[in-house]
Amino acid sequence: MKLKLHIGLSVCLLSASLTAQTKIPPYKEVTLKNGLRVLLMEDHSTPVDAIAVVYDVGSRVEKPGATGFAHLFEHMMFQGSANVGKGEHMQLIQENGGAMNGTTTEDRTNYFEMLPANQIDLGLYLEADRMRSLAVTQANLDNQRNAVQEEKRLRIDNQAYGRSNEVLQNLMYDNFAYKHSTMGSMADLNAASVQDVQKFFKTYYAPNNAVIALVGDFKSADALKKVEQYFGSIPSQPAPPPLDIAEPKQQAERRQTITDDFAKLPMLLVGYKTTRANTPEFFALDLFMSVLCDGQSSRLYRRLVEQDKIAVQVEGGMEPSRGIAMAEIQVLSPQGTDLKKVEAVIYEEISALAKSGPEDWEMEKVLNSERKHQVGTTSSDLNRAITMAQDAVFYKDPTLMYTEVKRYDVITKDDIRRVAQQYLSENNRSVLITLPKVAPATKETR
């Protein structure tokens, strides 16, 4: 009863904010002659501007023997261009009171700045100069290739469980687009020539393969003139080759066990092939996975950690994807735990939830979580700019963040049961067990 009252109160407290957020604010969308799509949304509440450029390029476009290029360019884009020196992009943004970064996924690469409103020209100039004339030189390639390799050592090779998600990804997917990691192969990067990466840049870092979104304290007509001034003369390029992301149906469970030099506890990863994001089936599965393993009130946490005491950590959820998304469950257990028992409990709880559906309080909880997420996204200029540009690239709908929660609200318990029974089956799952490396026995000293 306390939990129900708490959740109901949270929904009431959120409702006032949510009412304002579900109404799509006015925005302007224009496509320049060179194909660059421009999104403009005014917000005069604070004197800041957010700029986000999303390129329709991620590791999914890479081919065998030429991986890691999308992530490499996340680094290369800060190495200077015709009118900007190496490292000056970051320096100029920070010296003028702003912040910036870039990220890469399988599905896209984005770059973004948050600046005082009187520095919008600086952000646009810097983004346009590197789109037009990035310094793709042998020296920069060698330098950033080394930086990427060091990042891999730091984040993956020398981290506990650093390889686990990559191994699961490779185990589960058949289509190379999503089978390999965004970090890529270090051997492929070593073999890459400057001509290879110049071709990659010309193909994918073109205005007709990008969306720029501006949110902040400006007048749209003035901001559009500035975008046209800085970006309008950048030549378009032939469209990138079409991409096949079809994933064959899995016929049987897949399993693998690896050892990890840095792990202290055994970890169990269970992944299921599901469906593409932004579909009714995805939203239903997302709610199912939230009920199953999101937070300490989730079914798996209560069963594995609190009741059976065969786990110390439970996480999981849907990984959104333009391809076939993964439903993933991650469990850390104490050393010596029978992992077969852990697996059995997971499948038992999945089966029970797929059969009966969520309880009323569970539905209220996970829908409340979606509302909170929407409020958080739409309350920040930078989050809005990034999300608008990304959703325009992915779904041709820059206002999706304002309407998505309604698509969750119409999901029924029957929908949740149906999709769980359809996708979360034994033949559709992949299981990875990561075991700590056993230390060699030492002779007892007498």
N, C-alpha and C positions, 0 to 999 in steps of 0.2 A: 504493500500500500504506500509506503514512504516513497518508493521508487516511482510509482505512478504519479503521486502528487508532485514530486520534484520535476518530472518530465513535463507534466501539464503546465506547471508554472513557467518552465523554460520556454515552452511554445508561446504562452501568453506574452512573456517579456519580449520575445523576438518578433511578435506579430506587427507591432508598430513600425519597427525598422523594415520588416519584410514587405509591408504594404507599399512603402516608398520605393523599395528596390525592384519590385516586380514590374513596375511601369518602366518601359524602355525609354531612357532619356533621348532627346533629339540628337541625331548624329548625321554626318554627311559622308557619303561614299562616292569617290570619283576614281576613274581609271585614266591614267595619263596615256598619251599617245604611244609611249614605249612599253605599255603593258603593266606598269607599276600600279597596284591598287592602293588607294589612299583612304584611310578612315579617320574621321575627325569628330571628337566629342568634347564639347566645351564643359568645363567645370570651374567656376569662378570662386569656389569656396576658399581656396588657398592659392597663393601666387607661385605655383609650381607647374611644370609641364613634364609629362611622361612621354617618351618616344620608344616605340618597339618596332623592330624590323624582323619579320619572320620569313625565312627562306624555305621554300618547299624542297628541302634536302635534308636527309638524315641517313643513318647507316643502312637503311633498307634499300637505297639505290645502289649500294656497292656490289661489286661482283667478286667471285672467288679469285684470290690472288691480288686484289686491289682493295683491301679493307682498311678502315681507320681514317679514310680521307675526310669524311664529314667532321669527325671530332678534331682532326688535325687543323681544319680551317677555323674552328672555333678559336684556336691559338693564333693561327696565321693572321687573322683579321686585326690583330693588335700590333702587327710588326711594321706598320707604316704604309703609306700610299704616296701618290705623286706630290702632295702638298703637306703631308703629315709625317713626322719622323717616327722612328721605331719607339714604341712605348708612349708617344705623345698623346694619343687618344685618351688613355686613362688619366694621364697627368693633367691634361687640359680640363677634363670633366671635373676632377677632384679639386683642382685649384679654383674652379668657378662655382664651388659649393654643391656639386652634384655627386651622383653615384652611378655606376654602370656595371654591366657584366654581360656574359653570353653563356648559353647552354646548348647542348646537343642531345637529341634522343634518336631513336630509330626513325621517327616520323618527321622531324623538323630541326632546324637550327635557328636560334633567335639571339638577338642582340638588343640591349635596352639601356636607356639613360633616364635618370630623374634629375631635373635641373630647375633652378630658379626660372621663373617665367621670362625674365629678360635675357635668358641665355638660350632661347629656343633655336636661334640661328646657329649657334655653336654646335648643338647636337645634330642638327640636320646637315650642316656642312661636313662634319666628321663622318657621318654615316654615308653620305653621298660620295665623298672622296674615296673611301675604301671600296664602295660598290663599283665605282668607275675605274679605279686604278690601283688596286691592291698590289703591293710589292711582292710578287711571287718569284723570289730569287733563290738561287742555290744556297746562298748563305742563310736566308730566312728558313728555307726548308730544313736544312741541316740543324739549325738551332732549335726549331720547334719540334722536329722529329725527336730530338733528344729530350725536350721538355715533356712530350707525350709519354715517352718511355719511362721517364722518371715518375710521372703521375701514375702510370700503371703499377710500377713497383711500390709506390706509396699507398695507393688506394686498393690495390687488388692483390698483388703478389705477396706483400708483407703484412697483410691484414687478416685477422681471423675471419674465416668464412668469405674471404674476398673473392674466391673463385666460384663459390657455390651457385650463385644465381646465373652466372655465365654457363656453367655446366648444365644446369636445369634447362636453360633456354636452348642450348644445343641439343639436349636430349629430347625435348618436347617438339620442337618445330622441324619441319621437313624442308620448307621453302627457305632458301638461303637468305631472303630478304630479312627475316626475323630470327633466323637460326644463329647468326653470328652476333657478337657483341658490338656495341657502339665504340668501345675502345679500339677494336680492330686487332689485327695481327701485327706484332712488331716486325716480323720477317717481311710482311707486305710493305710496311712503311720503309724499312731499310732498302727494299728493292725499288721503291718509287723514284722516278726521275722528276726533275723539275718540269719537264714537258708534260708528264702525267698529271701533276697537280695544277699546272696552268690550264690544261684542258678541262679538268674538273671545275675549276673556278669559273671559266668562261661559260660552261654549260649550265651550272646551277646558281651562280651568284649574279644573275641577270635581273633587271628590273621586272621583266615579265614573269619571273619565277619568285616574286616576293610580294609581301604586303607590309605597308608601314601604317602604324596606328599612332595617333597623337591624342592624348587626353590631358586637359588642363586649362590653364587660365590664358586663353587666347580667343581671338575672333576667328571663326572658321574661314571666312573669306581671306583674311590676311595670312593665316597659316597655310592655306592651300597655295597661295601665291609663292610663299617661301618654298614649299615642297617642289613646286614646278620650277622655281629658280634653280634649286640645287640638284634635283634629280631629273628634270625633264629632258636634258640633252644626253643622258646616258643611253647608249644604243641598246636596243633589245637584242636577244639572241634566239636562234632556233629553239623551239620547245624541246625539253629533255625527252629522251626516248621513253615510250610507255613502259610501265612497270607491272609485272605479273606478281601479285601477292597471294594468289590462290594457295590454300593449304589443304592437302589431301586429308581425308578422314582417317583418323587413327583407328587401328583394328585391334590393338591389345595394349595392356599396361606395359609401360617402360620403366626400368629400374636401373639405378647405378649407385655405387658406393665409392666415395673418395676419402682420402685422409688429408688432414690439414695440420701443418706444422705449428700453427699459431692458435688453433682452437683449444679451448679448455673443456668444453662440453659437447656432447653429440647434438647434431642438429638434423631435423627432419624437414624436408621441403616437399610439398605435394602440389603439383600444378595440373590444371585442367585446360584443355583447349576450349574456348567458348565461342564468342562472336565479336563482331566489330563494335566499337564504342558508338555512342549516340544512336542506339537502336532500342526499341522497347525491351528486347531480350536482355540487352546489356544492363539497362536500368534495373530490371527485375533481379538479375544475378548480383548486381551491386548491393541491393538491399539484402539479399540472401546472405552474401558473404559478410556484410556488416553485422547481421544478427549472429552469425556463426562465430566470428573471431575479432570483432572490433571492441576493444576495451575490456575492463574487468567484469562487466555485466554480460559479456558475450557467453554463448553456450560452451564454447571450447575452453575458455579461461576458467569458467566455473567448474567444469568437469575435470580438466586435466591438471590445473594448478591447485584449485581450492579443495575439490572433492577427492580425487584419486592421488594427488600429489606426485604425479609422474612427469611434470613439466614445471619449468620456472619462468617461461616466457612463451606467449602465444601471440602471433601477429598474422595478418593476412588481409586479403581483399582483391579487388579487381584491378588489373593493370590496363588502363585505357590504351587503345591502339587503333590505328587506322586499318590494321590487318586483323588477324584473329587474336583477341585479347586473352590473357592468361588469368585464371582464377588461382591464386596462390595462397597456401597456408604454410606458415613457418613456425616450428616448435623447437625450443631448446629444452633439453631434459638433463636431469642430474646424471653424473657419470655412473655407469652400471645399470641404468634403466633399461628394461626390456622394450626396445623400440617397436617390436611387433605389437605389444600391448598398446602403445601410444597410437600406432596406426589404426588398430582395431577400434579404439575409442573415437578417433576422428571420423572414420567411415560410419560408425554407429550414429554419431550425432548428425552427420550429413543426411543419412537415411531417415532419421526421425524427423528432422526439420523439413526435408523434401516431402515427407508423407503428410505431416500435420500442418505445415506452414507456421509462420511466426505467431506468437501470442499478440494480443492487442497492444500491450505495453511495449513489446519489442518493435512493432511497427511504428509506434509513436516515437520511440527513441531514435530509430534510424532515419525517419523522415525529419525529425527535429535536427539531426546532424546535417542532413542535406540543406536545410534552410540556413543553418549556421554557416555552412560553407559558402552558400550563395551570398549572404550578407558580407562575409569577409572578403570575397572576391570583388564584389561591386562597390565596396566602400573605399578602395584604394585606387588612385589614379594609375599607378604603375601596374597593378594587377589587371585593371580593366584594359589598359593598352595592350599588354601581353596577351591576354585572353581573347580580346577582339581580333587581333591579328592572327592568332593561332586558329581560332574557330573559322575565320574567313578562309584560311588556307585549307583546313581539314574538311569543313562542311559547307563552305560558302555562306555561312550565317554568323556574322560578327555579333549578333545580339543573343546568342544562345545562352550566355550566362544569366540572362534575365528571365528566360523561359524554361530552362532545364528543370527547375524544381517542380514546375507544374507537370512535367512528364513523369517525375517520380510519384507525385501525388495520385496519379490515376492507376498506378500499379496495384493490383489486388493480391491477396494471399494466394488465390488460385494461379495467378501469373507466376508468382514466386515458386510455387510447387512445381508447376509445369516446366519452367526452364531448368530448375535444379534436376529434375528427373531426366531431362533431355541431355544436359551437358555434363553433369557431375557423376559420371558412371565409371566403373572400373576400367573398361576398355579405353576410356578417354583420358586417363590420368598418367602422369609421369612422376616418379618418386626418386628423390635424391637423398641419400644419407651421407652426412659429413661426419667423420669420426676424428677425434683428436689422435695425433700421432703418438703411439705408445713409446714412452722413453725406454731405451735399452736398460736391461737389468744390470745392476752393479753388484759386485761381490761384497758380502757383508764383512765389515772389518772386525777383527777380533782383538 
